[in-house]
Amino acid sequence: MTLATLRGGPTLIVTGDYEGVRRWQGDLCESQFGAEIDAPRINMLTTAYTEDGRPLIVGVVEEGEVVCRWDAETGEEIGPPIPTAGEFVRIATATVSGRMRLFTADQDVVRQWDLLSGEPFEETFAGSYASAVSLPDGSALLAAGTDTGKVTTHRLV
């Protein structure tokens, strides 16, 4: 589950399960917003915002095989699915030097992708868990954790 605030509009509650992704308008999930997004078997959802404030829904689909991105308002898929290598993929997003990045953590490797195009970055990090935050100076901080409890931080510029 994740939240998405539309530009000049309502806040959506976004849920995903074996049936697909649903967007709910309002605080009480009383009415669906738009059509269901056809993405069965969602394992993890998060929200990212483009530089102009457009909300994107990012989700791990089909037991970690791919990560998909959708426009939160229209439900349209953005770019081709991004392939992953593991069953228990964790994701994080951050903006680095004006480019939105997706971090996928699986099989003790954190990989980086351009969130909009799906193109990979070469640099990887050790870790099965990832969390990232964009910083006011245009850089980002990535925290990567291993299954043995080791945590490393990386400043990305």
N, C-alpha and C positions, 0 to 999 in steps of 0.2 A: 504494500500500500504506500502511496505517496500523495502529496498535495501539489496542485498546480494553480497558480493565480494567473488568469488570462489578462491580457492587456486591456484595460478599461472595462473589464467584465468580472464575472463571478470567480470565486475560488472553487476548484474542482477537487473532489476526492477521487483518486484513481486506484482501482483495485484490479488485481490480476489473479487468475487461477487456471484450472484445467480447461475452462470454457473459453477464456479470452480475457481481454482488457476492457474494463468498463469505466466510464467517466460519470461521476455523480455530481449534480449541481446542489450546492447548499450544504449546510452543516449536518443535516440529518439523513443524507442519502435518500431523500424522498422521491427524486425524479432523475432519470438518466439524462445525460447531456450527450446529444448526438448518437450516432450509431456505435454499436459495439465494435471494437477493434479486433479483427480476426488474428489473434495471436495466442493459440492454445498453449497450455503448459508453461505459464509464466512462473519463474522461480524468484525473481527479485526485480523491484521497480525503484527508480529514482527520477527526480525531475532536474533538468538543467535549463538555464535561460540564456538565449542568445544575447549578443551585445545590444540589440534593440528591444530586449525584453520579451521576446517570443518564448513561451514555455515549450520545452520538449520533454516527452516521456521516454525514458530509456529503460529497457527491460531485457533480462536474461530469459531466453526462450528455449524450450525443448531440452530441459535438463542440462543447460550449460553449453549447448552446441553453438549457439549464436547469440549476439546482442543486437536488438533492433531499436530503432529510434522512430518516434512518431511526433507529429505536430499535435500538441495537447488540445488545440481548439478544433482543428479539422479532422483529426484522427488519421491523416494521411501519413504513410510511411516515408521516412527520409532516408534516401540512399539504400544501397544493398545491405543485407545483414552482415555483421562483422563476425567472422568465425572465431571460436575459442577452442581451447584444447582440453578442457576438463569437465567433470561432472558437477562440481560445486564452485561455480564461478561467482566471485564477488566483484562489484563494480563501484567506481567512484568517478566524479567529474570535477573539473576545474578549468578555469580560463588562464592560459599562459601566453603572455605577449599578444593578447587579442585573439588567440585561437582556442576554441573549446577543445578540451582533451577528454578522452574516455580512458580510464585505467581499468584493466581486467586483471584480476588476481586468480590464478588457478595453478595447480601443480607446482607450487612454490616459485612462481614467476609472475611478476607484475609487468604487464605490457602496456604500451601507450598507443592510442589511436587518435587521429583527428576525428572529433565527434561528428562533424557534418559530412565529411567526405568518406570516412571509413578507412583512410590511408594510415598504415602503421608508422610509428616512429621506431628507429633502430634501438634506442636505449631501453634496456629492461632493468628491473630491480628484483632482488630476492624477496619473496613474500607470498603468502597465501591469502592475505587480507590487505586491503588498501583503503585509505581514507585521504581525501584531498580537500584543500581549501584555497580559493583564490584570494590573493592579497591585494591591497590598494595600489601597490606600486607596479602591478601588472605581472608579478611573478606568482607562483603557487607553492604551497608546501604539501608534499606527499609523505604520508606515514605508511610504511609497509611492515607487516608483521608476519612472522613465520609460525608454523605449528608448534615449534619448541618455545615460543614466547619471546624471541628476539624481535625488537622493533627498531627500525632505522627511519630517519627522516631525510628528505631530499628537497632542497630548494630548487625549483625549476624556473628558468628565465627564458 
